[in-house]
Amino acid sequence: MVKNVIVSNRLPIQLSKLENSFDISPSSGGLATGVNSIRDDSSVWIGWSGIKSEDFTPKSNNHINQILKNQNLIQVELSSSEIENYYYGLSNKSLWPLFHYFIDYSKFNDNHWDTYFEVNKKFCDAVVSNVEKNGTVWVHDYQLMLLPKMIRDLRPDLSIGFFLHIPFPSYEIFRIFPRRKELLEGILGADLVGFHTYNYERHFLSSIKRILRKEVNFNRISHDSREIAVNTFPMGIDYEKFHNAAKTHERFKKSQESNLKKQLDLHKKSSLKGKLILSIDRLDYTKGIINRVKAFEIFLENYPQYLGKVRLVMLTVPSRSDVSDYKNLKKETDELVGRINGKFATVNWTPIWYYYRAMNFDDLIDLYMNSDIAMITPLRDGMNLVAKEFVSTRVNLDGVLILSEMAGASIELFDSILVNPFDLDQMSESILKALEMPAQEQKRRMLTMQKRLSRYTVQRWAKDFIDSLSKKSSFNLEKETIEINKTIENTIYKKFKKSSRKVLFLDYDGTLVKFNNDPELAVPDKNLLKLLKSINIQDKTEVFIVSGRDQFFLDKWFGKLNINLAAEHGNFIKYSDSSKWLSKNNDDLEWKNDVLPIFESFTDNTPGTFIENKKNTLVWHYRKTDPELAKRRIMELKTVLSSLISENISVMDGNKALEVTNLSINKGNIINELLSNENYDFIFCCGDDASDEYMFNALPENSISIKVGEKNTSAKYFVKNSEKIKSILSNLN
């Protein structure tokens, strides 16, 4: 058992099957570098080895597991059918294209989904069987989006982080996915959710609000009596590794230079103004390879003076070569490159050098260093570390980066030449701008970008995420609000039975009944009415319903129960021994004449909102409108109201509502008044929204206060839903 677990689809190794054995080598990817910087002997990394389980014999499997164990690695074995359905299927034929906005490429299959679920469950089993109590788990990427919730359901003691390495699409795109709710709920098993850019974070929160209808406060999500933090952590690179390697290569003697370096030098010597433009990507339709090559063709047509002087060096790394979409892309790329070379090539010059293969680290450094321009123009990319690697190798502060504004890296590398990868003419012109950029401007831009990359490295990225997760966990542990369990219930019950003078203050909506988008449907059933009546008739026991509802509603449903009622947050009181409502607000209500037209104007411009006009209160309900629009309208409305209403008028946030009422009237003031007239030795209070916090704060120290949901409350205890409140009340009978 270990304290910390890293989980990703693949282990940070390259495992190759040889004739009679397996070859294992460490991975040099960005994730491996970053995560390894925070790993120690108390950590393990769980993932798939890259080899299907059928290729292992029991002996070889034991041998591999022992080697992995020595490196604090644990493999999750996947069969060929699981790899086909989970990895190539749901992950890369459905989620990958959809999240990158390639809707037509995204194909959903129920069998793929079922396997995706089962494989996530396999990863879950591996995690929970290896992590200690109160340990930390960091889950990575779109292949494991169901995993955080699976772990949370089995091990609520764990601190769980989730990081998505690809873009999170806009709500309008994400909502297309048939199992969209399951994916969001899966992620919400985490305590901290991380993205590369704020745009991805914003899209995620938008889907949370619109699809799951969860309450979001800035970057905090209220879910299942927990608060989940969402933040931006732009992944960096191992800057020193690339920068120092470039310095080393710069000192190489001729005899030490690679064949690739000599070939690149040959091009530059062929012309006094010979320039190399580097294009480097995995072969993937998201990378914009076709658009980039077409833009280069337009450049050659528009600026023939550069024929023979400029060459595009294309390194395309094979990827998912068995998938039909990738086969078609490879064919289209080959044909396009061949056509352009045939169109422009001379005896001494070929416009495009095309490499379809992986390249070792030293050759990659040579490519970066000897290219004058890097053209990195994906159609959509989560981050793109290649752009950062190119910048880090420019030890002489020369060179130009042309970067797609659709890449996450563009947010940081704003001193590059930013282009729209769908605008071929703009990309063509960007090549000219890069070729003609003065050396001084190149230096200024490159220096700014290098300062950023050297400061926020991949090691810093990993540390920041883990530190944020630790702070989030500490915050949760330090919270004083405790979830009610059976032991606490029994204590409440015993205290109730022993007390000689008892009072219960109960909110209504969201507390005694489930919150409903349509208030007309949120009515008490016979069981609730019977329960309240049975508690109220007990000796020396009083029940107060303290609600935002108006007098008419409370009279209609509770008037015959002989219990105390407080309407409009305490603006009106009707005691059980009286048939009349007492008004607590003697002030002039002229303010309503000013506020009502404002509410009406906002209602007209915000579909799904409506006004509730009570005697002493105006309420603007926005529970049925788009959450993003509502958030904006609330800010606008508060700004308008703040400049109009007097200091005696209060603006309160309710549950998906904004209320305007007299400043002196709130649930807390009414509680103070009621308690000052009586000497109770058992005080029980429960509520669910911001207006109920006034009650909690007004209660004596020995009171029992319960919040439905945990939303930064002052209450001592919390429960998850109104059903639990009714269960507790039932035990008081």
N, C-alpha and C positions, 0 to 999 in steps of 0.2 A: 504494500500500500504506500502511496506517495501523496505529497501535499499539493502538488501542482500538475495539471494535465493539459497538454496542447493537443488539439484534435484537428486534423485536416484530412481531406480525401486521400492524399498521398503522403507517405513518409518522406523525410528529407534525405532520401538516398536514391541512387540509381542501381536497381537490381536487374542484372542481365542473366538470362538462361544460357549457359554454355552446354556443351555436349553431355558432359557427365557431372556438371556442378553449376554453381551460380557465382557470378561476380558482383561484389557490392562495393560501391563507391559513394562518397558523400555528395549531396546535391549542393550546387553553388547558387541556387536561386535566392531572390531577395527575401522571401518569407523565411527560409531556413537560416539565412544570415541574421535577420532581425531577432527571430525567436531564440536562436541558439545563444544570443547575447544575454538573455535573461534566464536561461536554463541552468540548473545545477543538479546535484545528485538527488534532490528531492522532487525532481520533475521527470515525467515521461512524455513521449510524443506517440500518439496513437493514430494510425492511418493504414491505408492499403499499401502493400509492397510494390504494386505494379505488375505482379505475376498472378495469373489466374490459378485458383486452388488446384485445378486438375493437373497442373504441371509439377506439383509437389508430390514426392513420395513421403510416407511417414518419416523415413530417415532424414531426407533432405529438409523436410519441414521442421523437424526438431533441431537440425543443425542451424538453419536460418534463424529460428526463434532464439537460439542461444546467442548467436552473434548479435542479433538485434537487442536482446536483453542487456548485453554488455555495453551497448551504446544508449541504454535507457529508451529503447524504442519497442513498441508493441504493434504487431500487425493485426489488422482485421482481414480475415481471409474472404475473398470474393470469388464466386464461381464465374464461368464464362457467361452464363445467362444473366447473372446479377450485373456483371460489368456491362453487358449489352443493354439491359433495360434501365439500370440505375444511372450509369455514367454516360454511355453513348445515347441512351434513350431520353429519359426525363431531363437529366441535367443539361445535355448538350444539343438535344433536338427540340427541347421545349423552353427551358429556362434561359439558356445562354442567348438564343436569338431574340427572345421576347425582351429580356432585360437590356439588350443592345438595340432595341427598336426595330428589329427585323421581323415584323409581325408575320409576313408571308412564309418565313422559314420555320416558324414555331409550330410544331405539331404535337398535340396532346394525345396520349394513349393511356387508357385506364390500367393496362398491365404494367406499363412503365411506372405509373404512379404507385401502384401496389408494391412494386419492387423497391422503388425509392423509399417508401415508408419502411419496408422490412430491413433495408440496408442501414438506414438511419437508426433503426432499433438495434441492429448489430453493433454499431458504433456506441450506442447508449450502454449496452450491456458491458462492453469493454471498459467504458469510462467508470461506471458505478462500481465495478468489481475491482478497480485499481486505485481509487482515490480515497484518501482518509476523510474522516468527519471534518466538516468546516473547511474543506480544501477549496482550491480554485481550479476552474476549467475554462479554457479559452478555445472556442469553436471558430473554425474558419470556413467561410465561403458558401457559395450557393448550392453545393452538393449536399450540405448538411443543415439545411434551414429548419428542419423539423427537430433537430437534435436538442437544442436548448430546453424546449418544453418537455421532451421525453426525460431528460436528466432531472429537471425540476420536479416532475411528478413523482419520481422515485427518491430523489435526494434533495429535499428543500433546504438542507443545511449548507449546500454548496454555493460558492460565489461563481456565477457563470457570466462569461463575456462572449459576445459574438461579433465577428468582423466580416463585412462583405467586401470582397476585393474587386467586384465588378460594379457597373453603375446600378443604382436602383432607379427604375423608370418612373415616369410620371404616373399619377393615379389613373389617367385615361388609358395608358398602356397596360399597367399592372392589372387592372380590373378585368382584362380579357382572360386571364388565367383561370381555368375552371376551379382550382383548389386554392384560390387566393386567400380565403380566410384561414385555412390550415397552415399556409406558409407564414402568415403574419402572426398567428397564435404560436407557431413553433418558435419564431424569433423572440417573441415576448416572454419566453421562458428565461431569457437572459436578464441579468441585472444591468448590464451596460452593452449597448449596441453601437458599433463604430462604422463609419464610412470614410472614404477618401476625401470627399468634398461636401460642402454645405448643401449644394443642390441635391445630392443623393439623400442626404439627411432630411431635407425639406420634402422631397417626394415620398420618402418612407413615412414621415409623420402625417403627411396628407392622406395616404392610404389608410393609416391607422385610424384617423379621425373619420374618414368617409366610409370605409368598409366595416371596420369593427365598432365604429362610433365610440371610441374610447376618449376619455378626457385627456387633453394634452395641454400642459402649461409650459410654454417655451419649449424646452427640450426634455421635458419629463412626461412620462406616460403613466397614468393611474390604471392599474390592471390587477384584478384578483387580490385586492388589498395590498398590493405592492406598488412601488414606484420604480419605473425603469428609466434610466438615463440614456439619452441618445446624443452622440457627439461626433465631431469631425477629427480624424487623425490621418493627415496626408502621409502616405507611406514614402519614405525616402530610400536611399541606396547606401551601400557601404562606400561612402565618398573617398575615404583614405585608400581603400583597396584599388579603386580605378585611377585615382589621381597619382598615387605612388607608382603604379604599374606604368602609367604613361611617362613619368619622369625616368623610370628605369629604361624603357624602350628608347627614349630620346638619347640616352648615353650609349646605346649599342654601337659596336663597331660594325663595319660592313660585313664581316664574316659571321656576325651574330644575327643579321637580319633575316627574316623569313622570306620565303619565295613570294608570298603575297605582298610584302612590303616592297620588294624589288619590282614587282609588276606594277604596283601603284606609282612608284617613282618613275617608271618608264613612261607612263602616260603624261606625267607632269613635264618631263623633259621633251616630249614630242611637240610642245607648244609653249611659248613664253608665257602665255596666259591660260595654260591648261588648268582646268578646275574639275574637281570630283564632287558629285552630289551623292550622298549616301542615303539609300532607302533600305531599312532593315526591319523585318517583321516576321512573326509566325504567319504561315499561309492561312488566313482566316478572312471571311467576307467582311468582318467588322473593321479590318485594318485599312481599308481604302486603297488597296494596292492598284486596282484597275484605274481608279480616278487619278491617282498620282502619276501613273505612266502616261495616261491620256493628257494630263496637264503638261508633262514634259514634252510630249509631241507637239502640243500647241505652241510651247515656248520655242522649239526649234523652227517651227513654221513662221512664227512672228519675228524671230530675231536670227536670221540666217548667218549673221556675222559671228555667231558663236558655234557654228558647225565646225567640227574638228577640234574644238577647244574645250568643250564641256562634255562630261560623260556621267551618266547615271549608273552608279554601282548598286545593284539590287541583290541583297541577301535575303532570301525567303526560306525560312526554316520550316521543314515539313511538319504538318499537324493534322491529326485525325484523317489520315490519307485514305482510310477505308470508307469514310462517309461520303455519300454521293454529292452533297453540296460542295464539299471540299475538292472532290475529283473534278467537278465542273469548273470550279474556280481555278484550279491548276491548269486545266486545258485552256481556259480563256486567257490566263496570264501568259502561257507559253505562246499562244497564237498572236497576242497583241505585241509582245516583245519581238517576236520574229518578224511581224509586219513592219514595225518601226525601224528595226535594224536593216531590213531589206530596203526600206524607203530612203534612209539617210546615209547608210554606211558607205565609206570609201575604202580604198586599198589600205590606208594607214589608220583608219579610225572607225570604231564601232560605237554608236551612241549609248548603248546599254550593255553593261556587263551583268550577266544574270547568273547568280549562284543559287541553286535549289538544294541546300544542305545546311546542317548545323555547322557551327564554327567554334573552334576552341578559344579559350580565353585570350591567349596571346595574339592570335589572328584578329580577334575582335578589337583588341586595343589598337592594333595597327590600322584597322579600318577606320576607327573613330579618329585617330590622330592624323591620318593622312587624307581624310576627306575635308574639303573646304566648307561644305554645307551638309547638314543633316536635314532630310525632308521626312518628317514623321507626321503623317496626316491621317490617322484613323478616322473612320466615320463615327465611331463611338468607342470610348476606351475608359475603363475604370480609373486608371492612373497613367500608365505608360512610363516604365522605368528606363527604357532605351533612351529616351530624350534626355533624362537626367544623367545617364552614363556618358553620353556624348559630351555633354557640357563639362562633366568632371574630368575628362581627359584633355581638355584644352589648356595645357600647362603654359602656353605662350599667350593665352587670352585672345586668340584669333579664332576665326570661324563663325558661322552663322547657323542658328537653329530655326528652321521653318516648322511650326508646330500647329496641329489642328486645335481649334478652339473647342472641339468635342472631346478632347482628352482631358482627364482629370488633372494632369500635370500643367495644363495651361493656366490654372489658377495661381500656381506658384511661379512658373517660368514666363511671366508676362513681358519680359524683355526679349523674348523670341519674336519672330515675325509670325503673328497669329493669323490663321486662314480658316475659311469655311471650306471643308473638304468636299462639299458638293458644288462649289463654285470653281469650275476648272479654269476659267479665265483669270480669276483672282490668284489661284495657285500658280499659274503660269507667270503672272506678273511678279509674284513673290520671289520666284527664281531670279528674275532680273534684278530685283531690289537687293537680294542677297549677294549676287555677283558684284554689284556696283557699290556695296556698302563700304564706306571708308574704314581704314584700319582702326582709327581712333574710336569710332562708334562701335565697331566690333568689340573692342577691348572694354568699353564702358558697359555694354550689355552683358558680355560674358562674365565680367567681374561681379556684377550684381547677382547674376544667377548662381555663380559659384559660392558666393557668401551664403546664400540661402541654403544650398544643398549641403555645404560643409557644416552648417549649424544644425539642420534638422535631418539627421541621418536615419537609416533604417533601425539602428540601435536605439536612437532617441524615440522613434515611433513606437517600438515595442515597449520601451520603459514607460512612456507616457500612458499607453493603454492600460498596462498592468497597474500603474500607480493610480489611475482613475478608477479602475475596478476595485482596488483595495480601499480607496477612500469611500466609494459607494457602499462597499460592504461594511466598513466601519460605521458609516452613517446609519445604516440599517440596524446594526447591533446596538447603537447608542440611543435609538429612538425609545422613548419611554412608553409609547402606546403598545399594549400587549393584546394579542389575539385571545379572545375568550375560549377557554377549553373546559373540559368537564369538571376539573378541580375548582376553577373559578366560579363556574355555574353553581356548584354545590355550596361554595362559600356565600354567594349571593342569596341563595335559597335559605340557608341557615340564618343569615343576618336578617332577612325579611321576616322569618317566623319568630325571631327573638325580639324584634322591635315592637315598641308600643305605639308609635306614631309614624305613619308611612305616607310617602307621596311619590307619585310617578309622573314625570314630565315627558310626554311623548310627542315627537314630531309626527307628521302624517305622511306626506309624499316621500317616497324613497326609504321610509323607516317602517311604517306599518303596512304599507303596500309598495309593491315594486314600482319604480319610476316608469312612467308611461309617456310616450311622445304625444299622446292625446289625453289631456287631463280629464276629459269627460268619461274616459274608460277606466280611470284609476279610482274605482269606488270600492268600499269595503264589502267583503262577503259576509255571510251569516256567521261563519266560524269566528271571524275577527270581532264582530259585534258581540257575540256571545262571550268571547274571551275577556274583552274589556269590561263588560258588565259584571262578570263573575269576580274579577279582581276588585272592582270598585265597591262591591257590596260587602267585602270582607271588613271586619271590625277595625276601626281606626286607620282606614286606608282611603286615600284620595287619588283620583286619576285626573290629570290635566292633559288635554290635547292642545299643544301649542303649535299652531300651523300658520302657514302663509295664506291658506285658503280663506275665502270670505265667510261672512256670517251665514248666508243662505246655505252654502254647502255644508258647513258644520252642523247647522240646525237640522237640515234634511236627514243627515245620516246618523248623527249622534245625539240629537236633541232629546230622544226618549230614553237614553241610557242613564240619565241622572248623574252625568259626569261633568267636570268643569271644562269649559272651552275658551280658548284664546284665539281670536281670528286676526288675520292680517298682521302676523308677527307680534300680536299683543296690542294692536290699536283698539281692539274691542275684547271685553271679558264678559263671559256669562257663567256665573257660579251655579253649582248643581242645585242649590236651594232657591234659585231665582229663575223667573221666566224672561227677564229683561237683560239686554246687552248694555254694558257700561262702556262709554267711550273714554279712552285714555288720551285722546288728542283733541284739545280745545282750540287749536290754532286755526287760523284762516286757511282755507284750501284754495286760495286764488292761484297758487303755484301750478295747480293742475291745468288751468287754462293756458298756461305758457308751455307746459311740458307735453300735453296731449298732442298738439299739432306737430311737434317734433317727432314724437313716436309714430304718428300717422304717416309722416313723410318718409321715415326710415322703413316703415312697413310696406309702403307702396314700392319702394326701390329694392326690397329684399324679399323675394318670393319664399314662402314657407314660414314667415314670422307672423305673429298676431299679438294684439294688445288685450290685456285683462285690466279693466277699469273697476277697481274696488273703491270703497267709500273714501278711504284715507291713503290709498296706495295705487300707483300705476305700475303695471308690470309689462315689460316687453319680452315676449317669449320667442326664442330662436331655435328651439329644439328640432324643428322640422326642416330647417334650411341647411345649405351646404356649410360644413364646419369652418372651412377656410374663409368663406365669405362672411360668416357670422363673426369670426374673430376680428376681421377688419372693420365690420360695421360697429361692433361693440366699442372698439377704440375710437372710431369717429363719433359715435353717439356720446360717449363719456366726455370727449373734448367739447362737444357742443353744449352738453348739460352743465359742465363745470363753469362755463362763462355766463350761464343764465340763472341758475338756481341760487337761492340765498343760503347763508351759512346755517340756517335752521333745517335745511332739507338734506336728506341722506340719499346717496346712490349706493345700492347694495347689489352684489353679485349673488344670484340664486343658482339653482340647478338648471343650467341652460336658459337663464332668464336674467334680466336686469330690472331691479325694482327701485322706484323712487318713493320715498315716504318721509314722514317727520323724523328729524334727527334724534329726538328724545325717545322715540319708540323703537325698541328692538326686543328680541326675546330675552336678552340678558336683563334688561331693566325690569321687565315683567316678573322674571324669576326672583330678582332681588325683592320686589314688592311683596310677592306671595310668601317668600320665606321669612320676611321680617315680621309677619303677623302670626306665625305659627312656630312651634318648637318640634321639628321633626327629627327623629333619630334614624330614619331610613329614607334616603333621598336617591331616587333612581331617575336617570335622564338619558334619553337617546335621540339621536338625530343623524342627518346625513350630509348636510351642505353647509355653506359658509354662514348662513343666518343662524344655524344651530351652535356655531362656535361662541356666539354671545352667551348662550345658555351655559355651555361648559365652563366658560371663564367666570361666570357669576356664581357657580356652585361652591359650597363649603368644601374643605379639604377631604372630609370623610365620605363624600358623595360617591355614588357609582355612576360614572359617565361612559357612554358607549357610542362610538361612531360606526355607522354603516359604511364600510369602505375606509381605507386608510389614506387620508388626503391631508397630510401635515396638520393633524388635529391636536387640539388641547385635551381631548378626552383621554381617560386612563386606559380604556379598552377599545377594541374594535371587533366587528364581525364582518363577514363577507357580504351578507345580503339580508333583506328584510325577513326572510323565512327564519333565519337564526334568531332574530329579535323576537318573533312570535313564539319560537320554541322556548326561549328563556322566560318569556311572560307566562307561558303555559305551566312552567314549573313553579310559579308563584301561587298557583291555585291550591 
